[in-house]
Every structure is written in structure tokens, then in C-alpha cells.
């Protein structure tokens, strides 16, 4: 489970410091979202859980006539996004919880999110609030992970280290929206219509460069399901865990690249 406090503190700070690694990991998915968003772009775009701003900034650069507003609960991530987008006049960022925040002067025609919507404490209320602040006929487009079993970078690492499964797979966290029926129920309860799911497979790039194994290990130390566990270890226990991870990563190495299969849903809906 990843809580609001996690994003406001350790998790948010870690993602802000390592946004280049996460953007690299999600690059294939970002391109898919940009392609799906292009024909839906209107005057105003809201990016929910915008993180360090990768999707917001790409949309702003590609659609100069649109205003893009990124919202995230993490101060550190918002500061990173502001710094990255300082040269863009059509992108701005706000530190806020999109589940309860609204700007009465900004009614979005398109609401997007790259893996930023699975962490709401009360998803139906959050999506109802987002819909209430959107323009009539607004479109919703977001990505979320499918099951851990379909995402070997996560399930393989958890199995390798003996990490226990979540006692509540629908608790706020990266795989909370893996079940389409569950997500459809949330969106329908919030008043969204024409709900659809598209399976999207992409390469989760873990490591690159002269030593992609060490590069990937650096990612997993800081981001993802193994990071809290590795931070809890010291001495021989930490060395043993990292040796296991290095051996496992070598199986996925291809020259100077380590990439693993990742599986997501791209979910779309309409505000009628």
C-alpha cells in the first residue's frame, strides 16, 4: 500500500530525485498515451498525478494552443516539474490532491494520467470530483498496471526477495487498478460513461549504459517494490540481496540494455 503521506515524503522525494530513471522506464507507455491523446486535445488538459511532469510537458510542447495543468500531491515532484517546464508558457503545475482539488477557472476538455490515479484513498469520490470540475463532454484517458504476474519486473523481483503479496490488492498502490471490472465500477459510480480498456504492452527499461546491471540495481534501490525492503537491510543481508538481484538481472541483459515486459491498461471514458 502506498499512502498519501508516502507520496508527500519519502516516495515523492525519491521519485523527484530519480525522475530521469522513471521517465526512461515508462518511455514506451508515454508514447502510447501521447498518440491516444492527440486527437482528443482541446483547450485545457489536466494531468492527474503528474509526477515530475514528463507527460504534461510533452503534451504542452506538442500542442502549443492548449493549456496543460499538472497536479500532484508531492511538493518535491511539483518543484521538479516546474523546473523542467520553466521555458513553456502553456504548462503549469500545482501541488494538490486531484481527488479533492478544483480550479473553477480551469475546466479540462481532456484529463490524462500516466500511472497517477491508483493511489486515491477514495477512488469513486476522487473520480467524481475530477468529473465535476471537467468540461461537458470531457474525455478521460489514463494508464495503470495490469496484474503483477503480467509485469515480471515487479513480480520477479518480489519472488526473488521473498516479499509478501499485498494483503489487499485493491489498496492504493501500483496494482490497485489491475482488475478492469473493479475500475469500471469505480468510474461508473463516479458518473463517467463510455468506459473502455485497451491492453498496452511496453518495454520497462531498467538499465542502460556500460554496466546496465548496476544501473538497473540503482533503479530498484530507489524506485519500486524492492526499494523499501532494500533500505531496511544492512551489511551482509544487503550484500546477499543485491547479489541475488544482479544475478537475476543478468538473465535480461542484452548488450548495454536491460528491459523487461510490462503490461498496462489504457483506460478511456467520457463526461456526459
ABEGO torsion letter per residue (X at the ends): XBBAAAAABAAAAAAAAAAAAAAAAAAAAAAAAAAAAAAABBABBBBBGAEAGAAAAAAAAABAABBBBBBBABAAAAAAAAAAAAABAABBBBBBBAAABBBAABBBABBBBBGAAAABABAAAAAAAAAAABBBGBBBBBBBBBBAAABAAAAAAAAAAGBBBBABAABBEAAAAABAAAAAAAAAAAGBBGBBBBBBBBBBBABBEABAAAAAAAAAAABEAAAAAAAABBEAAAAAAAAAAAAAAAAABBEABBBBBBBBBBBBBBBX
